[in-house]
Amino acid sequence: EVQLVESGGGLVKPGGSLRLSCAASGFTFSDYTMNWVRQAPGKGLEWVSSITSSSTYIFYADSVKGRFTISRDNAKNSLYLQLNSLRAEDSAVYYCAKKDSYSGSSTPLFDYWGRGILVTVSS
Amino acid sequence: EIVLTQSPGTLSLSPGERATLSCRASQSVSSSYLGWHQQKPGQAPRLLIYGASSRATGIPDRFSGSGSGTDFTLTISRLEPEDFAVYYCQQYGSSPTTFGGGTKVEI
């Protein structure tokens, strides 16, 4: 069974930093592109960042480029997101999500998601 | 980027009824790379449909997807109590991937 478990969220002041982690199990982590998607309170889903299986390619949404850094450790089956220079509009539930096994698209479809972790940016 | 517009925003139905959800794209979705996700409060989203019309692993056949180009539909043939949730479409035919605003199916 695929499991994705996020951790590391919490309350942080504007301009502060936070590091999110995602522990993966139930599949060969090193074979898949992994992703972060967020959802602001009462809002829809927004893709944040993707990293390919060997970390060769990394992509960011314009809204976080230059502030967030995605990384992974295949030996630990773990995905990370470093959030710097946080703003109030970054407040959201952050989901770790696995790229699908179905399609040949380079742009990811998400076939498994974690339950998410809340990040609140407030003074 | 491709903007996805879902309608209606809320669908009020009873168990056993048929639900029809719409997702319209601002430009054609390449190769029908359109997926549908279900989200219940406090739970992880779950992939239902990929490639516009293929069911993901373990998804019951009361869920079906159709459409191509800019117009896509998710149909739930007979609503079960566990189907009341929010549904999102996602296009992955062009970068960046984008989501619709969601349709809430309520009792």
gemmi code that builds the backbone of each chain (N, CA, C; Angstrom):
import gemmi

chains = {
    "A": [
        ("GLU", (0.845, -1.194, 0.000), (0.000, 0.000, 0.000), (0.887, 1.254, 0.000)),
        ("VAL", (0.612, 2.141, -0.921), (1.366, 3.394, -0.991), (0.987, 4.283, 0.192)),
        ("GLN", (1.989, 4.791, 0.875), (1.765, 5.747, 1.958), (2.712, 6.923, 1.805)),
        ("LEU", (2.161, 8.098, 1.995), (2.937, 9.334, 1.987), (2.552, 10.100, 3.240)),
        ("VAL", (3.524, 10.385, 4.092), (3.249, 11.023, 5.377), (4.094, 12.287, 5.510)),
        ("GLU", (3.410, 13.430, 5.542), (4.085, 14.716, 5.670), (4.313, 15.080, 7.132)),
        ("SER", (5.353, 15.878, 7.355), (5.632, 16.390, 8.694), (6.391, 17.707, 8.568)),
        ("GLY", (6.475, 18.427, 9.688), (7.292, 19.634, 9.711), (6.535, 20.940, 9.626)),
        ("GLY", (5.222, 20.871, 9.533), (4.452, 22.109, 9.429), (4.340, 22.819, 10.762)),
        ("GLY", (3.634, 23.944, 10.739), (3.425, 24.690, 11.974), (3.207, 26.156, 11.715)),
        ("LEU", (3.297, 26.936, 12.797), (3.103, 28.383, 12.745), (4.460, 29.074, 12.629)),
        ("VAL", (4.581, 29.975, 11.682), (5.836, 30.702, 11.478), (5.519, 32.150, 11.147)),
        ("LYS", (6.403, 33.048, 11.532), (6.190, 34.479, 11.275), (6.536, 34.827, 9.826)),
        ("PRO", (5.933, 35.873, 9.289), (6.309, 36.322, 7.939), (7.812, 36.548, 7.849)),
        ("GLY", (8.390, 36.084, 6.746), (9.825, 36.167, 6.555), (10.581, 34.975, 7.100)),
        ("GLY", (9.900, 34.118, 7.843), (10.528, 32.964, 8.457), (10.691, 31.789, 7.505)),
        ("SER", (11.213, 30.697, 8.065), (11.507, 29.495, 7.279), (10.933, 28.260, 7.952)),
        ("LEU", (10.760, 27.231, 7.142), (10.235, 25.959, 7.616), (10.716, 24.890, 6.655)),
        ("ARG", (10.906, 23.667, 7.151), (11.255, 22.556, 6.271), (10.225, 21.452, 6.418)),
        ("LEU", (9.589, 21.123, 5.309), (8.625, 20.032, 5.289), (9.304, 18.752, 4.829)),
        ("SER", (8.841, 17.635, 5.378), (9.335, 16.325, 4.979), (8.170, 15.441, 4.587)),
        ("CYS", (8.450, 14.473, 3.738), (7.447, 13.487, 3.325), (8.125, 12.129, 3.317)),
        ("ALA", (7.614, 11.216, 4.144), (8.133, 9.858, 4.189), (7.274, 8.966, 3.315)),
        ("ALA", (7.907, 8.284, 2.370), (7.188, 7.472, 1.400), (7.435, 5.985, 1.646)),
        ("SER", (6.408, 5.187, 1.376), (6.542, 3.733, 1.490), (5.525, 3.068, 0.570)),
        ("GLY", (5.753, 1.784, 0.295), (4.808, 1.009, -0.501), (5.045, 1.049, -1.995)),
        ("PHE", (6.102, 1.727, -2.425), (6.463, 1.751, -3.846), (7.961, 2.049, -3.957)),
        ("THR", (8.501, 1.896, -5.144), (9.924, 2.150, -5.360), (10.120, 3.645, -5.547)),
        ("PHE", (10.402, 4.304, -4.441), (10.464, 5.772, -4.397), (11.407, 6.324, -5.460)),
        ("SER", (12.529, 5.706, -5.629), (13.564, 6.224, -6.527), (13.179, 6.166, -7.997)),
        ("ASP", (12.040, 5.550, -8.323), (11.600, 5.446, -9.716), (10.687, 6.593, -10.146)),
        ("TYR", (10.227, 7.400, -9.208), (9.149, 8.334, -9.519), (9.481, 9.792, -9.261)),
        ("THR", (8.953, 10.646, -10.153), (8.920, 12.075, -9.882), (7.992, 12.323, -8.687)),
        ("MET", (8.428, 13.168, -7.787), (7.644, 13.513, -6.611), (7.329, 15.000, -6.615)),
        ("ASN", (6.276, 15.356, -5.895), (5.709, 16.694, -6.017), (5.175, 17.225, -4.691)),
        ("TRP", (5.048, 18.543, -4.643), (4.319, 19.217, -3.569), (3.179, 20.010, -4.194)),
        ("VAL", (2.024, 19.892, -3.565), (0.826, 20.622, -3.970), (0.266, 21.258, -2.700)),
        ("ARG", (-0.277, 22.460, -2.811), (-0.831, 23.104, -1.616), (-2.268, 23.539, -1.815)),
        ("GLN", (-2.916, 23.765, -0.684), (-4.314, 24.185, -0.700), (-4.524, 25.194, 0.417)),
        ("ALA", (-4.711, 26.445, 0.042), (-4.994, 27.484, 1.029), (-6.367, 27.235, 1.651)),
        ("PRO", (-6.576, 27.725, 2.881), (-7.855, 27.459, 3.568), (-9.059, 27.854, 2.717)),
        ("GLY", (-9.951, 26.907, 2.496), (-11.162, 27.162, 1.732), (-10.966, 27.354, 0.248)),
        ("LYS", (-9.757, 27.073, -0.238), (-9.442, 27.303, -1.646), (-9.177, 25.996, -2.383)),
        ("GLY", (-8.841, 26.105, -3.654), (-8.550, 24.935, -4.461), (-7.094, 24.516, -4.374)),
        ("LEU", (-6.733, 23.589, -5.226), (-5.395, 22.990, -5.224), (-4.446, 23.764, -6.144)),
        ("GLU", (-3.204, 23.896, -5.694), (-2.180, 24.601, -6.465), (-0.896, 23.783, -6.462)),
        ("TRP", (-0.408, 23.422, -7.649), (0.880, 22.747, -7.752), (1.988, 23.706, -7.310)),
        ("VAL", (2.952, 23.182, -6.539), (4.029, 24.010, -6.000), (5.378, 23.667, -6.640)),
        ("SER", (5.737, 22.374, -6.668), (7.075, 22.007, -7.113), (7.141, 20.519, -7.453)),
        ("SER", (8.062, 20.174, -8.352), (8.290, 18.781, -8.749), (9.780, 18.510, -8.820)),
        ("ILE", (10.152, 17.260, -8.551), (11.543, 16.825, -8.678), (11.552, 15.438, -9.304)),
        ("THR", (12.346, 15.273, -10.346), (12.393, 13.985, -11.021), (13.132, 12.937, -10.176)),
        ("SER", (13.083, 11.706, -10.627), (13.524, 10.576, -9.802), (14.962, 10.694, -9.300)),
        ("SER", (15.848, 11.181, -10.145), (17.265, 11.306, -9.756), (17.659, 12.743, -9.441)),
        ("SER", (16.647, 13.571, -9.256), (16.858, 15.002, -8.955), (17.460, 15.771, -10.119)),
        ("THR", (17.400, 15.179, -11.316), (17.988, 15.826, -12.486), (17.232, 17.106, -12.864)),
        ("TYR", (15.927, 17.036, -12.794), (15.108, 18.187, -13.168), (14.239, 18.598, -11.989)),
        ("ILE", (14.166, 19.911, -11.793), (13.387, 20.491, -10.701), (12.564, 21.634, -11.273)),
        ("PHE", (11.314, 21.711, -10.846), (10.405, 22.729, -11.365), (9.671, 23.385, -10.192)),
        ("TYR", (9.382, 24.675, -10.365), (8.663, 25.430, -9.340), (7.564, 26.259, -9.971)),
        ("ALA", (6.486, 26.450, -9.212), (5.491, 27.438, -9.595), (6.104, 28.826, -9.472)),
        ("ASP", (5.664, 29.736, -10.313), (6.206, 31.100, -10.274), (6.026, 31.733, -8.897)),
        ("SER", (4.945, 31.371, -8.222), (4.612, 31.989, -6.932), (5.616, 31.649, -5.825)),
        ("VAL", (6.430, 30.602, -6.025), (7.372, 30.197, -4.973), (8.819, 30.188, -5.449)),
        ("LYS", (9.028, 30.428, -6.741), (10.375, 30.357, -7.308), (11.296, 31.340, -6.597)),
        ("GLY", (12.473, 30.853, -6.224), (13.448, 31.685, -5.528), (13.287, 31.691, -4.017)),
        ("ARG", (12.184, 31.142, -3.518), (11.937, 31.112, -2.063), (11.870, 29.689, -1.528)),
        ("PHE", (11.361, 28.769, -2.329), (11.208, 27.379, -1.901), (12.249, 26.513, -2.618)),
        ("THR", (12.690, 25.446, -1.936), (13.631, 24.510, -2.537), (13.165, 23.079, -2.274)),
        ("ILE", (12.983, 22.324, -3.345), (12.587, 20.925, -3.235), (13.829, 20.052, -3.308)),
        ("SER", (13.824, 18.948, -2.577), (14.931, 18.000, -2.635), (14.409, 16.625, -2.241)),
        ("ARG", (15.229, 15.621, -2.432), (14.844, 14.261, -2.075), (16.068, 13.470, -1.668)),
        ("ASP", (15.835, 12.417, -0.886), (16.878, 11.484, -0.497), (16.339, 10.087, -0.799)),
        ("ASN", (16.763, 9.516, -1.906), (16.226, 8.221, -2.314), (16.636, 7.105, -1.356)),
        ("ALA", (17.760, 7.246, -0.694), (18.191, 6.235, 0.276), (17.265, 6.194, 1.492)),
        ("LYS", (16.644, 7.324, 1.774), (15.735, 7.431, 2.924), (14.271, 7.448, 2.518)),
        ("ASN", (14.002, 7.294, 1.217), (12.613, 7.350, 0.720), (11.896, 8.605, 1.211)),
        ("SER", (12.574, 9.716, 1.094), (12.038, 10.961, 1.646), (12.116, 12.109, 0.662)),
        ("LEU", (11.102, 12.959, 0.747), (10.989, 14.175, -0.053), (10.959, 15.351, 0.901)),
        ("TYR", (11.530, 16.473, 0.465), (11.602, 17.652, 1.326), (11.171, 18.899, 0.576)),
        ("LEU", (10.738, 19.888, 1.350), (10.486, 21.221, 0.799), (10.954, 22.242, 1.819)),
        ("GLN", (11.958, 23.008, 1.436), (12.458, 24.097, 2.267), (11.718, 25.362, 1.891)),
        ("LEU", (11.032, 25.953, 2.855), (10.246, 27.157, 2.618), (10.942, 28.338, 3.297)),
        ("ASN", (11.391, 29.294, 2.505), (12.055, 30.497, 3.028), (11.252, 31.738, 2.658)),
        ("SER", (11.557, 32.831, 3.345), (10.911, 34.118, 3.064), (9.395, 33.966, 2.981)),
        ("LEU", (8.850, 33.312, 3.978), (7.424, 32.977, 3.941), (6.539, 34.205, 4.048)),
        ("ARG", (5.422, 34.128, 3.341), (4.429, 35.202, 3.305), (3.093, 34.658, 3.799)),
        ("ALA", (2.191, 35.555, 4.154), (0.872, 35.133, 4.622), (0.164, 34.268, 3.568)),
        ("GLU", (0.380, 34.612, 2.299), (-0.306, 33.871, 1.232), (0.261, 32.466, 1.007)),
        ("ASP", (1.343, 32.128, 1.722), (1.858, 30.762, 1.666), (1.143, 29.843, 2.663)),
        ("SER", (0.296, 30.421, 3.497), (-0.461, 29.611, 4.465), (-1.356, 28.632, 3.711)),
        ("ALA", (-1.204, 27.361, 4.024), (-1.927, 26.331, 3.281), (-1.643, 24.962, 3.894)),
        ("VAL", (-2.435, 23.999, 3.485), (-2.085, 22.598, 3.710), (-1.196, 22.181, 2.540)),
        ("TYR", (-0.049, 21.622, 2.863), (0.901, 21.177, 1.842), (0.825, 19.656, 1.727)),
        ("TYR", (0.587, 19.192, 0.501), (0.485, 17.768, 0.224), (1.716, 17.284, -0.541)),
        ("CYS", (2.189, 16.150, -0.147), (3.189, 15.396, -0.905), (2.408, 14.493, -1.864)),
        ("ALA", (2.822, 14.428, -3.114), (2.070, 13.641, -4.095), (3.015, 12.941, -5.069)),
        ("LYS", (2.659, 11.735, -5.426), (3.472, 10.912, -6.330), (2.978, 11.090, -7.776)),
        ("LYS", (3.913, 11.202, -8.713), (3.511, 11.238, -10.121), (2.942, 9.876, -10.503)),
        ("ASP", (1.966, 9.909, -11.395), (1.244, 8.689, -11.738), (2.078, 7.680, -12.511)),
        ("SER", (1.552, 6.460, -12.513), (2.166, 5.362, -13.250), (1.473, 5.127, -14.588)),
        ("TYR", (0.447, 5.956, -14.886), (-0.421, 5.641, -16.017), (0.012, 6.280, -17.331)),
        ("SER", (0.405, 7.540, -17.266), (0.537, 8.283, -18.522), (1.983, 8.520, -18.898)),
        ("GLY", (2.174, 8.911, -20.148), (3.503, 9.245, -20.620), (3.783, 10.728, -20.564)),
        ("SER", (2.879, 11.480, -19.958), (3.055, 12.921, -19.889), (4.221, 13.292, -18.977)),
        ("SER", (5.005, 14.268, -19.401), (6.097, 14.733, -18.546), (5.559, 15.632, -17.438)),
        ("THR", (4.434, 16.267, -17.692), (3.769, 17.050, -16.649), (3.004, 16.073, -15.763)),
        ("PRO", (3.158, 16.184, -14.449), (2.636, 15.107, -13.605), (1.135, 15.127, -13.366)),
        ("LEU", (0.574, 13.938, -13.395), (-0.726, 13.657, -12.790), (-0.403, 12.997, -11.451)),
        ("PHE", (-1.182, 13.277, -10.425), (-0.882, 12.773, -9.094), (-1.767, 11.576, -8.781)),
        ("ASP", (-1.167, 10.401, -8.566), (-1.994, 9.226, -8.331), (-2.061, 8.827, -6.857)),
        ("TYR", (-1.167, 9.321, -6.048), (-1.253, 9.124, -4.602), (-0.841, 10.409, -3.906)),
        ("TRP", (-1.579, 10.706, -2.829), (-1.369, 11.919, -2.060), (-1.215, 11.572, -0.579)),
        ("GLY", (-0.461, 12.389, 0.127), (-0.473, 12.304, 1.575), (-1.682, 13.030, 2.142)),
        ("ARG", (-1.818, 12.997, 3.461), (-2.955, 13.666, 4.105), (-2.714, 15.155, 4.293)),
        ("GLY", (-1.483, 15.572, 4.095), (-1.183, 16.996, 4.135), (-0.700, 17.464, 5.497)),
        ("ILE", (-0.014, 18.616, 5.484), (0.484, 19.232, 6.708), (0.218, 20.728, 6.617)),
        ("LEU", (-0.246, 21.295, 7.709), (-0.645, 22.700, 7.711), (0.538, 23.608, 8.006)),
        ("VAL", (0.676, 24.620, 7.162), (1.645, 25.699, 7.379), (0.856, 26.999, 7.532)),
        ("THR", (1.073, 27.671, 8.641), (0.408, 28.945, 8.897), (1.460, 30.031, 9.058)),
        ("VAL", (1.352, 31.066, 8.234), (2.300, 32.189, 8.290), (1.549, 33.389, 8.844)),
        ("SER", (1.907, 33.765, 10.062), (1.201, 34.853, 10.737), (2.074, 35.434, 11.836)),
        ("SER", (1.929, 36.719, 12.049), (2.677, 37.370, 13.120), (1.911, 37.286, 14.435)),
    ],
    "B": [
        ("GLU", (-0.825, 29.580, -18.941), (-1.223, 28.306, -18.396), (-2.703, 28.049, -18.671)),
        ("ILE", (-3.075, 26.785, -18.643), (-4.460, 26.422, -18.924), (-5.308, 26.639, -17.670)),
        ("VAL", (-6.386, 27.380, -17.837), (-7.330, 27.613, -16.740), (-8.478, 26.621, -16.886)),
        ("LEU", (-8.785, 25.930, -15.789), (-9.894, 24.984, -15.771), (-11.044, 25.562, -14.952)),
        ("THR", (-12.235, 25.553, -15.541), (-13.416, 26.071, -14.865), (-14.397, 24.937, -14.630)),
        ("GLN", (-14.714, 24.678, -13.375), (-15.633, 23.603, -13.046), (-17.022, 24.163, -12.744)),
        ("SER", (-18.025, 23.414, -13.162), (-19.403, 23.790, -12.859), (-20.248, 22.541, -12.645)),
        ("PRO", (-21.306, 22.660, -11.808), (-21.576, 23.827, -10.967), (-20.613, 23.888, -9.783)),
        ("GLY", (-20.679, 24.933, -9.005), (-19.845, 25.014, -7.822), (-20.300, 24.023, -6.760)),
        ("THR", (-21.616, 23.881, -6.646), (-22.204, 22.938, -5.702), (-23.336, 22.193, -6.384)),
        ("LEU", (-23.409, 20.900, -6.109), (-24.454, 20.043, -6.663), (-25.164, 19.375, -5.483)),
        ("SER", (-26.454, 19.657, -5.340), (-27.213, 19.074, -4.229), (-28.068, 17.934, -4.755)),
        ("LEU", (-27.760, 16.724, -4.306), (-28.427, 15.532, -4.806), (-28.696, 14.559, -3.667)),
        ("SER", (-29.439, 13.518, -3.959), (-29.740, 12.474, -2.979), (-29.026, 11.185, -3.356)),
        ("PRO", (-28.761, 10.337, -2.366), (-28.200, 9.015, -2.684), (-29.056, 8.308, -3.723)),
        ("GLY", (-28.368, 7.651, -4.666), (-29.066, 6.948, -5.735), (-29.234, 7.768, -6.992)),
        ("GLU", (-29.092, 9.093, -6.886), (-29.222, 9.951, -8.059), (-27.932, 9.971, -8.874)),
        ("ARG", (-28.047, 10.518, -10.063), (-26.918, 10.632, -10.990), (-26.317, 12.026, -10.850)),
        ("ALA", (-24.972, 12.085, -10.824), (-24.278, 13.365, -10.737), (-23.475, 13.593, -12.013)),
        ("THR", (-23.587, 14.793, -12.555), (-22.838, 15.156, -13.757), (-22.065, 16.429, -13.478)),
        ("LEU", (-20.736, 16.320, -13.514), (-19.845, 17.432, -13.191), (-19.093, 17.832, -14.452)),
        ("SER", (-18.922, 19.141, -14.644), (-18.289, 19.658, -15.849), (-16.959, 20.317, -15.539)),
        ("CYS", (-16.029, 20.188, -16.473), (-14.722, 20.838, -16.395), (-14.421, 21.381, -17.779)),
        ("ARG", (-14.262, 22.687, -17.875), (-13.990, 23.322, -19.162), (-12.624, 23.989, -19.123)),
        ("ALA", (-11.829, 23.745, -20.164), (-10.471, 24.279, -20.236), (-10.404, 25.505, -21.126)),
        ("SER", (-9.495, 26.424, -20.798), (-9.342, 27.670, -21.562), (-8.688, 27.439, -22.920)),
        ("GLN", (-8.024, 26.298, -23.071), (-7.485, 25.867, -24.356), (-7.463, 24.345, -24.380)),
        ("SER", (-7.285, 23.789, -25.555), (-7.378, 22.351, -25.713), (-6.354, 21.617, -24.826)),
        ("VAL", (-6.811, 20.564, -24.179), (-5.941, 19.754, -23.320), (-5.287, 18.664, -24.161)),
        ("SER", (-3.985, 18.724, -24.234), (-3.225, 17.822, -25.077), (-3.438, 16.361, -24.699)),
        ("SER", (-3.704, 15.527, -25.715), (-3.819, 14.069, -25.531), (-4.843, 13.666, -24.485)),
        ("SER", (-5.822, 14.537, -24.266), (-6.852, 14.255, -23.248), (-6.211, 13.922, -21.900)),
        ("TYR", (-5.133, 14.649, -21.587), (-4.486, 14.463, -20.300), (-5.257, 15.240, -19.231)),
        ("LEU", (-6.402, 14.651, -18.860), (-7.290, 15.266, -17.891), (-7.633, 14.228, -16.831)),
        ("GLY", (-7.457, 14.587, -15.563), (-7.761, 13.682, -14.471), (-8.802, 14.271, -13.544)),
        ("TRP", (-9.411, 13.400, -12.758), (-10.379, 13.818, -11.746), (-9.964, 13.243, -10.384)),
        ("HIS", (-10.070, 14.099, -9.358), (-9.734, 13.695, -7.993), (-10.929, 13.938, -7.082)),
        ("GLN", (-11.067, 13.082, -6.083), (-12.092, 13.244, -5.051), (-11.405, 13.641, -3.750)),
        ("GLN", (-11.980, 14.616, -3.045), (-11.420, 14.999, -1.752), (-12.517, 15.085, -0.704)),
        ("LYS", (-12.323, 14.377, 0.394), (-13.229, 14.457, 1.539), (-12.540, 15.238, 2.649)),
        ("PRO", (-13.310, 15.888, 3.525), (-12.711, 16.719, 4.577), (-11.684, 15.957, 5.407)),
        ("GLY", (-10.516, 16.558, 5.568), (-9.476, 15.964, 6.399), (-8.779, 14.762, 5.801)),
        ("GLN", (-9.090, 14.440, 4.549), (-8.474, 13.272, 3.911), (-7.608, 13.685, 2.735)),
        ("ALA", (-6.713, 12.784, 2.348), (-5.920, 12.994, 1.143), (-6.829, 12.915, -0.074)),
        ("PRO", (-6.567, 13.749, -1.080), (-7.291, 13.569, -2.340), (-7.044, 12.172, -2.908)),
        ("ARG", (-7.980, 11.704, -3.721), (-7.862, 10.384, -4.322), (-8.093, 10.500, -5.819)),
        ("LEU", (-7.185, 9.908, -6.613), (-7.342, 9.940, -8.065), (-8.448, 8.976, -8.481)),
        ("LEU", (-9.398, 9.490, -9.267), (-10.501, 8.673, -9.774), (-10.295, 8.283, -11.234)),
        ("ILE", (-9.993, 9.294, -12.050), (-9.974, 9.157, -13.510), (-8.677, 9.756, -14.046)),
        ("TYR", (-8.073, 9.086, -15.030), (-6.939, 9.651, -15.760), (-7.215, 9.506, -17.249)),
        ("GLY", (-6.508, 10.281, -18.039), (-6.704, 10.216, -19.488), (-8.139, 10.484, -19.900)),
        ("ALA", (-8.811, 11.298, -19.140), (-10.192, 11.744, -19.378), (-11.243, 10.674, -19.112)),
        ("SER", (-10.911, 9.392, -19.338), (-11.970, 8.387, -19.275), (-11.560, 7.055, -18.652)),
        ("SER", (-10.330, 6.919, -18.201), (-9.881, 5.658, -17.615), (-9.948, 5.707, -16.097)),
        ("ARG", (-10.520, 4.673, -15.505), (-10.601, 4.640, -14.045), (-9.272, 4.219, -13.440)),
        ("ALA", (-8.897, 4.894, -12.355), (-7.686, 4.514, -11.629), (-7.929, 3.201, -10.879)),
        ("THR", (-6.860, 2.616, -10.396), (-6.936, 1.339, -9.698), (-7.902, 1.402, -8.523)),
        ("GLY", (-8.830, 0.429, -8.494), (-9.727, 0.311, -7.355), (-10.937, 1.225, -7.374)),
        ("ILE", (-11.098, 2.012, -8.421), (-12.233, 2.946, -8.492), (-13.467, 2.224, -9.026)),
        ("PRO", (-14.587, 2.320, -8.330), (-15.798, 1.601, -8.764), (-16.316, 2.112, -10.101)),
        ("ASP", (-17.024, 1.221, -10.813), (-17.430, 1.575, -12.175), (-18.622, 2.524, -12.229)),
        ("ARG", (-19.139, 2.951, -11.086), (-20.164, 4.008, -11.122), (-19.548, 5.362, -11.469)),
        ("PHE", (-18.223, 5.461, -11.385), (-17.519, 6.671, -11.790), (-17.074, 6.521, -13.243)),
        ("SER", (-17.414, 7.509, -14.073), (-16.959, 7.483, -15.454), (-16.603, 8.890, -15.903)),
        ("GLY", (-15.639, 8.968, -16.805), (-15.208, 10.244, -17.346), (-15.336, 10.242, -18.858)),
        ("SER", (-15.565, 11.427, -19.397), (-15.678, 11.559, -20.848), (-15.213, 12.938, -21.257)),
        ("GLY", (-15.087, 13.112, -22.575), (-14.741, 14.419, -23.108), (-13.405, 14.454, -23.797)),
        ("SER", (-13.155, 15.559, -24.471), (-11.898, 15.789, -25.154), (-11.800, 17.266, -25.505)),
        ("GLY", (-10.605, 17.684, -25.917), (-10.431, 19.081, -26.295), (-10.526, 20.015, -25.097)),
        ("THR", (-11.628, 20.727, -24.997), (-11.801, 21.694, -23.904), (-12.941, 21.342, -22.961)),
        ("ASP", (-13.728, 20.321, -23.264), (-14.896, 20.004, -22.446), (-14.849, 18.576, -21.927)),
        ("PHE", (-14.908, 18.448, -20.606), (-14.802, 17.153, -19.956), (-15.903, 17.007, -18.904)),
        ("THR", (-16.288, 15.748, -18.672), (-17.372, 15.464, -17.742), (-17.015, 14.275, -16.859)),
        ("LEU", (-17.338, 14.404, -15.576), (-17.281, 13.276, -14.643), (-18.721, 12.932, -14.290)),
        ("THR", (-19.065, 11.660, -14.443), (-20.407, 11.202, -14.111), (-20.333, 10.152, -13.017)),
        ("ILE", (-21.177, 10.319, -12.017), (-21.345, 9.292, -10.983), (-22.749, 8.742, -11.196)),
        ("SER", (-22.848, 7.495, -11.611), (-24.124, 6.971, -12.113), (-25.204, 6.897, -11.022)),
        ("ARG", (-24.821, 6.401, -9.857), (-25.744, 6.324, -8.725), (-24.952, 6.674, -7.474)),
        ("LEU", (-25.292, 7.806, -6.879), (-24.521, 8.297, -5.741), (-24.670, 7.388, -4.521)),
        ("GLU", (-23.532, 7.012, -3.980), (-23.490, 6.299, -2.705), (-23.189, 7.334, -1.606)),
        ("PRO", (-23.540, 7.023, -0.357), (-23.285, 8.001, 0.730), (-21.834, 8.458, 0.798)),
        ("GLU", (-20.903, 7.573, 0.471), (-19.482, 7.925, 0.559), (-19.007, 8.807, -0.606)),
        ("ASP", (-19.869, 9.065, -1.582), (-19.477, 9.860, -2.741), (-19.656, 11.360, -2.519)),
        ("PHE", (-20.271, 11.741, -1.414), (-20.479, 13.168, -1.162), (-19.147, 13.768, -0.710)),
        ("ALA", (-18.627, 14.647, -1.560), (-17.252, 15.122, -1.431), (-17.055, 16.273, -2.412)),
        ("VAL", (-15.825, 16.770, -2.475), (-15.455, 17.772, -3.465), (-14.638, 17.082, -4.557)),
        ("TYR", (-14.906, 17.442, -5.801), (-14.237, 16.840, -6.947), (-13.468, 17.916, -7.717)),
        ("TYR", (-12.215, 17.597, -8.040), (-11.363, 18.515, -8.778), (-10.913, 17.873, -10.090)),
        ("CYS", (-10.918, 18.649, -11.162), (-10.268, 18.190, -12.379), (-8.841, 18.750, -12.412)),
        ("GLN", (-7.973, 18.050, -13.100), (-6.562, 18.444, -13.223), (-6.119, 18.172, -14.647)),
        ("GLN", (-5.503, 19.165, -15.295), (-4.920, 18.921, -16.619), (-3.421, 18.740, -16.466)),
        ("TYR", (-2.878, 17.756, -17.182), (-1.439, 17.503, -17.130), (-0.882, 17.359, -18.547)),
        ("GLY", (-1.549, 18.034, -19.476), (-1.081, 18.006, -20.853), (-0.089, 19.091, -21.173)),
        ("SER", (-0.084, 20.133, -20.367), (0.900, 21.195, -20.564), (1.336, 21.718, -19.212)),
        ("SER", (2.541, 22.280, -19.209), (3.128, 22.752, -17.964), (2.848, 24.242, -17.780)),
        ("PRO", (2.472, 24.667, -16.556), (2.348, 23.848, -15.341), (1.009, 23.120, -15.283)),
        ("THR", (0.968, 22.018, -14.568), (-0.305, 21.381, -14.328), (-1.200, 22.325, -13.545)),
        ("THR", (-2.492, 22.280, -13.835), (-3.431, 23.161, -13.152), (-4.681, 22.378, -12.758)),
        ("PHE", (-5.380, 22.931, -11.769), (-6.595, 22.322, -11.248), (-7.778, 23.256, -11.457)),
        ("GLY", (-8.960, 22.655, -11.549), (-10.172, 23.448, -11.491), (-10.476, 23.852, -10.055)),
        ("GLY", (-11.465, 24.708, -9.907), (-11.811, 25.231, -8.595), (-12.621, 24.276, -7.727)),
        ("GLY", (-13.083, 23.184, -8.304), (-13.793, 22.161, -7.546), (-15.304, 22.247, -7.657)),
        ("THR", (-15.947, 21.093, -7.549), (-17.400, 20.990, -7.431), (-17.703, 20.203, -6.173)),
        ("LYS", (-18.509, 20.791, -5.301), (-18.913, 20.097, -4.084), (-20.211, 19.356, -4.353)),
        ("VAL", (-20.212, 18.051, -4.114), (-21.430, 17.256, -4.232), (-21.955, 17.027, -2.815)),
        ("GLU", (-23.094, 17.634, -2.517), (-23.638, 17.558, -1.167), (-25.002, 16.882, -1.156)),
        ("ILE", (-25.329, 16.372, 0.003), (-26.636, 15.735, 0.155), (-27.700, 16.816, 0.247)),
    ],
}
model = gemmi.Model(1)
for chain_id, residues in chains.items():
    chain = gemmi.Chain(chain_id)
    for i, (resn, *xyz) in enumerate(residues, 1):
        res = gemmi.Residue()
        res.name, res.seqid = resn, gemmi.SeqId(i, " ")
        for name, pos in zip(("N", "CA", "C"), xyz):
            atom = gemmi.Atom()
            atom.name, atom.element = name, gemmi.Element(name[0])
            atom.pos, atom.b_iso = gemmi.Position(*pos), 0.0
            res.add_atom(atom)
        chain.add_residue(res)
    model.add_chain(chain)
structure = gemmi.Structure()
structure.add_model(model)
structure.setup_entities()
